[in-house]
């Protein structure tokens, strides 16, 4: 029996079997993707007796995969499904969780038969060629831009796009329902080098696919391929069938709309709406070299190409002709999104306007695109981040549903997902991740937020942070934190919380959610600015500290975090971290009202570390004083007598008749004493600080600390 490792090509990790119970089918053993170890070894056994042990395994053979670590446990597909949402095909759900019958894979005494199929075979000369499925970026040198698309697969649900239809009669604005469109994103910043990681984004990662995805090969010049946007899973497509989306340019060239489309509709409702945009022919392209090549396949290094689409075009007279069109930079600003009333949505001024792309019948020398391969390390991180988004959204959808009971088993599974999100943000494996057997939910519920966050201290990885931001993992985690509030609105979910309540699990999850957010923007200005710009939709009767929102109101994340400060679940620590190293955000969001909220909480909840740390964090940035904030704190907290006495600890001494009895004091030697001055001063220096008081007959008076706030 051969012993083998099963490696997941996309992530580079190995399939491993564990002793613990599987999350869904508790009678089976858990399976996960891990780094190589003994748990990742499987024995390849024949399915039928006609296949003798020790004989060669051929393609199309039926096999059983037995864990080398756990004898008698076989790789198994369970009838238990991952998603327990009552209606997984609900169109209101995020696309990534709108799946039916996604079954769990685990290890069981009952085996599942697998059939070996060959995906691809590469000869030695092909190892230096670009493979189908290999990630790359497309850089338009003339426009100094990367070809991007949104990482959000639900982008088209966000509204209507207005675009200009250009005809011989003039320009006409028409609604364009495809919110998910490709575009050219110009490089911004001081360094225009496209190879600089700061100028690259996960939104620009693409790959070529065979028309049959179950087969792999190298990418050959002139062969038909599909072009997949790896983050969203959508495919590049061109509309050649609808005259409404064809434009006639001034130079006589015909322009055809480019957009992104799913591989296939999952349900009939989607199919009826998008049939004409899912046509296979509209997703087929040909890769043409910029210059004659002496090899039949693309190299795995940088090269210039032209992307071509071929189809039969029918003119106004009904005549059919073979036509080739090419990916083209229109040099026109990307379409402006509008709301339901047709009013353009204003863009944040920090976002650089992008350029529309189309497919043009005119072959332009300016439209050669450079293929820039993506490193395997970056692709691995991208795939890991992408895999973590669906379980995060499942948690949000499940907890938001008020009719669905809270399952502690599911909360425990979601906790492991969050721990993976947090661990992924570090450079190297963090110390806390090496520990086993820790009940992180119980620990979270038993600790104050600041102390709990300190358990996860470590060096952040800026590449993973950027990918988590671009892939919208940060958005998925933030919305996990909103789920409990939306479920319980208009009441606050954790007000009056007691141990043993159904919200034990979600309460502990809130602190882990805040830790994950903190790690995703720690010491990363770009991610901090992204966090400050984002908004989320709140439920219709959601109420935070007296602020009412209506159905589908989008509220800025910073506003939501500030409104959650009273809950003591990590919002104050998150706010401190996002502001403490970002001077622009400090000046923008710190206000007298915010400082007033913190002084109120100190007065009511006591001088907790998270509250004191916030006042400290807004006073300087990396040693540079923010004098406006310091003066604001001084004026509002210290110079106001009532505020100073109710928010700070007062230290004073008592002498004479007012001096009550007090206990023994521990000396540096370890001994205890009740005397207020030593019996002899012969060993003391002639001069020292406090000599007159210390050597007086009365000695030092005892020091007392008083607190006048309402918290006791």
N, C-alpha and C positions, 0 to 999 in steps of 0.2 A: 504494500500500500504506500503510494507516494505521499509525502508530507509537503504541503505548499502553503505559501502566503497568498491571500487574495487582496490585491492592492486596488484601491479606488483611484483610477487614473486622474480624475479631475482634482482631487484634494491631495493625492500622494499618500494618504493614510491607508491603514490595513484593517480589514474586517476582523474583529476580535470577539470572543465569547467570554462572558463573565459568570461568576457564581450567583450573582444577585438575580432576583426575579425580573422578568421583562415588564416594562411599564404597563402594557395593556393585557397581555395574557400571562397572569401571574404563575401559571403552572409551568411556564417555560423559563429559560435563562435569557438574560439580557445580551443583546448584540450591539456593538457600537463600532465606530471608526476610531482607531487609535494608532499610535506609533508602533513600530514592530516590536513584538514580544512573544513569549511562549503562548499567550492567550490568542495570538493571531495565527497560529498554525492549525491547519486542517488536513485531515487524511482524505485522500481521494479514493473512494470505494466504488466498485462496480454496482450498478443497480440490478443487473440480472446475472444469474449464475453462469450464463454462457460467456460472460466476460471474466476471465480468470484474473485473480489478484496477481500483480506483478507484470501483467501484460501492458502494452502501450495503450494510451488513451488517444482516441482519434476524434476528429471533429464529428459532431452529430451523435457521439456516444452519450448514453444516459449514466449519470453518476450520482453518488451520495457524498455529502461533505460532512465528515465527522470531526468534532473538535479534538485536537491532540491533548488539550488540557483537561477536558471533561469527557471521559470515556462514555460512549453510549449516547452522547448528545449531538444531534445532527442539525445542520442549518435547515431552517424550517420557515415556510410562509404561513402565518397564522390567519385564521378567519377574523380575528379581532382587528378592527380598523383604528387608525390613528385618530381620525376626526370623529368626535361624538356630538357634533352640532346637529340639532334635529333636522335642519334642512341645509345640507352643504351646498346645494345648487342655488341658494338664494342669491339673486343678482346684486343685492345690496352688500354682500360680503366681499372682502378683498379677493382678487383673482387667485392669489397664491394659495388660499385655503378653500376655494370653491371647487373641491375635488370630491368625488364619490368613490367609496371602496378603495381607499389607499390602505392596504393591509400591513400589519406589523411583520417584520422579519426578526426571528429569534432563533434560539437553539432548543430543540425538543427531542424527547425519546422517539417521537414520530418523525420520520424523515420526509423531506420533499425531494422529488427527483428533478435534477437539473440537466439540461442538454448543452453540451459544449458547442459553441458556434464561433467560427473565426471572424473576427472583426477586421483585421488587417494584417498583412505581412509586408515588412519593409526589408529590402535588400540593403547591403552595405552602402551602395552608392546613393540610396534614398534617405539615409539618416541625416544628411545635411539639407534636406528639402523641407519645405513647409508642409505640415500635416493637416488634414481635415480635422477641425476642432481645435487647432492651435490658435491661441489668442494673439491679437495684434491690434494696433491702432492705425487709423487712416489719417494721414496728415496732408492737407492741401497747401503746398508750398506757396503758391501764388497768393492765397488769402491769409497765409500764416495762421491756419485754423485746423483744429481736429474735427473729424466727423463725429458728432455726438447724437445721443437719443436719451430720453428720460429712463432712469432706472426703475421708475414706478410703473408696473404693468397696468395700473388702473388710471393712467394719465388721461385717457379719453373720457373718463367719467367727470372730468373737472370743468367742463363747459364747452362752449363753441369757439372756434377760431375764425376770425375774419381774414380773408385773403383777397387780393386783387385778381380778378379775372381780366386778362388783357386780350383784346380782340382787335380786329382791324378798325372797328368802330370806336374804340377807346377803352377806358378802364371802368370796371364794374365790380363793386364789393359784393362778395357772396359768402355765405356761411360755410365753413368747412368743418365737418363733424370729427375729423380725425385729430384729436388732441395729441396723439402720439406720432410725432413726425421727426425725421432726422434733420439735423441742422449743422452748420459749421460754427464752431465756437472759437473765436479769436483768442490767441494767447495774450494775456494781459500781465503787466508787471514789468520790472526793469530788465529782466533777462528773457529775450525772445527765443531762447534755445528750446526746440521741441523735445530734446532728450532730457531736459531738466525735469526731475520728478515733480517739482512744484507746479509745472505747467501741464501736467497730465492728470487725467481724471478717469475713474472707473466708467463714467458715462461713455467713454470713447473706446471701449474694448469690444472687438468683434471677432468672429471666426467664420471660416468657410465650412460648409457642410455638403456632403454628398446628397444627391436627390433621395437616396435611400440611407437613412441614418444608421441602420444596423451594419453598415459597411464603412470602413475607413480606408484612406489611401493618402498619397501625397497630392498636392494641388497642382494640376497640370494646366499649362497654358491653353486657353481656348476651350477648356472643358466646362460643361454646365455645372453651376454650383448654386447653393443658396447662401445668403449672407445673414448670419444670425448675430443679434445684439446680445452678448453673453449676460449682462446684468439683468435685463428684463425678460430674456427668452424669446423676444419677438424677432420677426424677420423683416428685412428690407424688401419693399415691394414698390411697384410702379403702376399707376392707373393709366392704362391705355385703352380702356373700353368706354369710359364715360366722357363724352365731349365737353361736359360742363367743367371738367378739370383740366382741359387742354388749353394752352395759351399759344398765341401766335406772337412771337417777338418781333421787334422792329427790323431785325436783320433777316426776317423770313424763317427763322428756325422755329420749330414746334417744341414747346415745353410741356412735359407731362409730369403730373404731381407724384412726388415720392412720399411714402408714408411707411409706418410700421404695422405689422399684422401678426396675429397669432398663427401658429402652424395649422391648427384646426379648431373648430368650435367644439366646446364640450357638451353643450345642450342645444336643443332645438331652437329655443328663443334666440340664442346668440347666432345660430346658423342662419335663421331667417333674416336677421338684421345685417349680417356681414358677408353673405354668400359671395357677392361680386368682388369683395375685397380679399377673399381667401383663395381665389383661383390660383391653382398651382403655377400656371404659366407666368403670372405676374411676379412670382418670387424667384424666377430663374435668371441667373446672370452669367456672364462670361468674363473671365479675367484675361486681359490683353496686356502684353508687355509693352513698355514704352520704347523699346528698341529690340532689334532682332536678337533672339537668344539661341545658343547652341545646345541648350538642354530642354527637355520636354516639361520639366516641373519647376515651380517657383522655388527659389532658395529660401532658407530659413533666416536669412539676414535681410537688411533693409533693401528694398527695391521699389522702383516706380511702376505703377500700373494704370490702366484705364478700365473702368467698370462699364460693361456693355450689356444692354438688354435687346433681344431680338424678338420680333413679332410680325404678324401680318396686319398691315394697316389698310383700312378701307376709307377712301377719300369721299368727298361730297357726291361724286358721280357713281359711287358704288364699286369703283375699281379697287382691286386688292393688290397690294405690293408688299414685298419683304422690306422691312425697315429695321435699322439699328439706331438705338438712342444711347446716350452716354451720360453718366453722372456728371452734373454740371453745377458750378457755383453761379447763382443768379446775381450775386452782389447786391441783393435786396434784403433789407432787414427782415428778420423772422417775424411771422404774423403775430399780431397782438391779440391776446386772449380777451374775451369780453364776458360780461355776466349775462344773466338771463334776460336783461333789459337791453342788451346790445351796447352797454357802456364799457369802454376799454378799461381793463384792469391795470392800474398803475404799477409799474415795476419799481422795485427798490433801486436806488441809484447806485448801489454797489454791484449790481448785476450788469455785465457788459452785454450789449445787444448782439445777438447772433445773426447769422446769415442763412437765408433759405437755400435749399438745394432742390434740384429737379433733374429730370432726364431730358436731354436736348438732342434734337436730330442733327445739330451742327457739331461736328467733331472739332473741339478746340484744343490747341496746344497748351492752354493754361490749365486744363483739367486733368493732368496727370496727378495721381495721388501716391504718396509714399507710404508703403507698408512698413510699419515699425513693430516687430515682434515684441510681445510682452513676456517678461521673465516667468519661469515656472513658479518661483516664490510668490510673485504677485498674483498669478492665476490661482494658486492654491488658497491664498488668503481670501480672494474674491469668492471662490466657491464655498469656503467655510462660512463666510458672512452671509452669502445667499441662502445657505441651508438653514441658518438660524432664524431667518425672517418668518417662515410659515408657523413654527411653534409659538413665536411671540404673538403673532396675529391671532392664532387659535386661542391663546390665553385671553386676549382682549375680547374677542367675540364671545367666548364662553362666559366670562365673568360679567360682561355687560348685560347679558340676557337674564332678566330678573326671574323668568320662569324656570330657569335651569339651576338645580341645586349645586352648591359648591362642593366639589369633590377634592378631598384632602390628598388622595392618591395622584390626581392630576396636578394639584398644586406642587406636590413633591417633584413630579416629573418636570414641571415648568421651572422649579428652582434650579435643577441641574442645567437646564438650558441657559438660564441667566448666569450661572457660574461659568459656563463655557463662553458666553459673551464677554464677561469680565476678564477671564483668563486670556482671551484672544488679544486684548488690548495691551498686553505687556510685551516688553522686549525680553524674550526668554521666558522660562517657566517661573511664575511667582512662588514664593515660599509657601503661602497659604494653600496653593493648589496641590502641594505635595502631601499635605496632611489628609488622612482618611478618617472616616467614622464621625465626622462633625455634623451635628444637626444645625445647619446654618439658619433655618427658620427660627428655631428655639433661641439660638444665640442672638439673632437680630431682635427678637421680641424682648430679650432680657437686657439689652444694652442701649445706652443713649446713642443717637445717630453719629455724633462726632467720633466717639470712641469706636463704634462699629466700622466707620469708614477707614479709620487708621489701620485696621487689620489688613486692609487691602493695599497698603502703601507699596509702591514699586515704580520702576522706570517704565514709562509709556512707550508704545511703538507708534510713531507718527504715520507710517504707511498704513497700518491697520486702522488707525483713527480716520484717515482720509477715506479709505474704502468704506468704512462703516457709515461715514457721512454721505458719501456719494450714492451708496446702495440703499439708503434710507433705513438702515438698521437702527440708527439713532431715533428716527421717527417711530419705528415699531416699538422700541423700548419705552419711549415717552408715553405712547398711547396705552401701553400696559399699565402705567401709573395712573392713567385717567379712568381705567375700567371700573375700579371699585367706587369711585365718586359718581360715575354715570349710572351705576347699578342702584345706588342708594339715594340718588337725588330725589327731593330737595334736601334730605338730611345728610349730614356729614357722616361718612361710613365708620369712622373710628372714634367718634365722640362717645365718651363713656365706655370705652372698650374694657373688657375684663377677660382675663385668661380663660381659655376653654370655649370661647365663642366661635361661631362658624367663620368669623373673619380673622381668626388667628393666622391662618396661612397667608391670605392676602395682605395682612398687616406686616408680616415678616418680609413678604415679597416687595412691599413698598421700599423698604430700606435697601434691599438688593438692587432694585430698579434704580434708585438714586446713586448707588455705588457704580453701577454700569454707566449711567450718564456721566458721572464725574470722570471715569476713566476714559470715556470716548472724547472728552474735550480737554483733558488735563494738559496744561502747558501748550495748547494748540490754538493759536489765535484764529485760524480759519474755521475750526470747528466751533469755537466759542461764538464767533460772529454768526455762523449758521444757526446755532442754537437760539441766539437772540432774535433772529428774523422769522423763525418758524411759527406756525399757528396750527391749532387743532380744532376740530369740530366738537362742540359740547352738546350734551343732551338738552331737550327743550325746557326741563324744569330744574336744571343744574343751578345750584346756589353756592357761592363761595363768599363767605364773609360779607353777606349782604349784596353781592353783585349778581344780578339776574341776567341770564342770556336766553335767547330764544332758539328754537330748533335750527340746527345747521349754522349757528353763529361760529365763526372762526375766531379764536382768541389767541393772542400771542403767548408763547410758552413762558416768557418772563413774567407776564401778568399772572398766569396760572400758578407758577412757582411761588410768587409773592403772596398769592391768596391762600396757599397751602401751608404757610409758615407755622400756623398755630398747631398743626397736627404732630409736630416733633417726630417726623418719620424720615427726615433727611433733606427736606426742601431747603432749610437754612444752610446746610452744608453745601448743597448743590449750588445755591445762589452765591455763597462765598467763593466757591471754586471757580465759577464762571466769570466772576468779577475781579478776583484778586490779582490776576496777571494780565488783565486787559484794560488799559487806561481809557480807551475810547468808550467801552461799555460802562466803566465806572462813572465817567462824566455824564453818560446818557441816562442811566437808570437810577443812580443814587439821588434821592430827593428827601426833603424834610419829612414827607409822609412816610417814606420807607424807614428812616431812622426812628420816627415816632412809633411805628409798629414794633420795631425791635426793643425800644425802651419799654413799651407797654408789656411785651412778652417777658422781659427781664423782671419787671415789677410783679407780674402775675405768676410766672413759672419759676422764677429764681435765676441766679446768675449761671445758667447752664453754659457749658463750654461752647456749644454750637452758636449761641447768641453772642457771647463775648468775642469769639473768633470772627464773627461777621464784622463787628465794629472795627476790629483790628485789620481785617482784609481790605476794607474800603479806604483805609488811611494812607496806604502807599502801594506802589507796584514795583516789585523787585528792588526795594530800597529807595525808590524815587518817591518823595512825598507828594500826595495829592492834597495840596494846601486847601483847596476849596472844600473838600470833604472833611478835613481835619477841623477847619474853622466851623463847619456846620455842626459837627459833633460837639465841639467845645461850646458853641452857642446854645444848642438845643439840650445838651445833657449836663454839662458842667456848670455853666453860668446861670442856669435856672435852678434855684435852690430846691424846689420841690422835686424836680426831675433828678437832681444829683443825689438827694437823700433817699429817693425811692428806687434808684437803679444802681447805686454803687454801695459797696461795703464801707462802713464808717469805722475807723480805728481810733480808740481813745484810751487814756490811762486814768486810774483812780487812785487817790491818796487819802490818808487820814481817816476820818469817820466814815467816809463813803466806801472805804475799802472792805469788801466782804472777804470771807475766808476762801481760799482756793487750794487746790490739791498740790501734790508734789510735782516738781519739775525735774525732767530727766536731763542730767548733765552730759557733756560730751564723753565723759569717762564711762557712762552707762549707769552711774549711781543716781538716786533720786534725792532731792532736798526740798525743804520748805522755807529755807532762809532766803532773804532778798539781797544779801551782800556777803562776801567771803569774810572769814575771821581774820585773815592776814593778807597784806598786799605786798609783802617783801619780794615776791617773785615777779611782780608786775613791772612793766617798763615805766620810766619816769613820766612819759607823756603818751597818751593814746586817746582815741575818740571816745567821748562820754565819760572821761575820768572823774570830773567833778560830781556827776550824778551817781556814778557807780560806787564811788568811795564815800558818799555822804552817809549820814547815820540812817536815813530812811531807806537808802538803796534804790534799786529800780522798782517802780510801781508796776503792777501787772497790767498788761495790755489787753483790752477787750475789743471784740469786733461786733458791731451791731448791724441789723438789717431791718429796714422799715417798709419793705415791699409787702404786698399781700400774701406772697408765697411763704409757706412755713414748711 
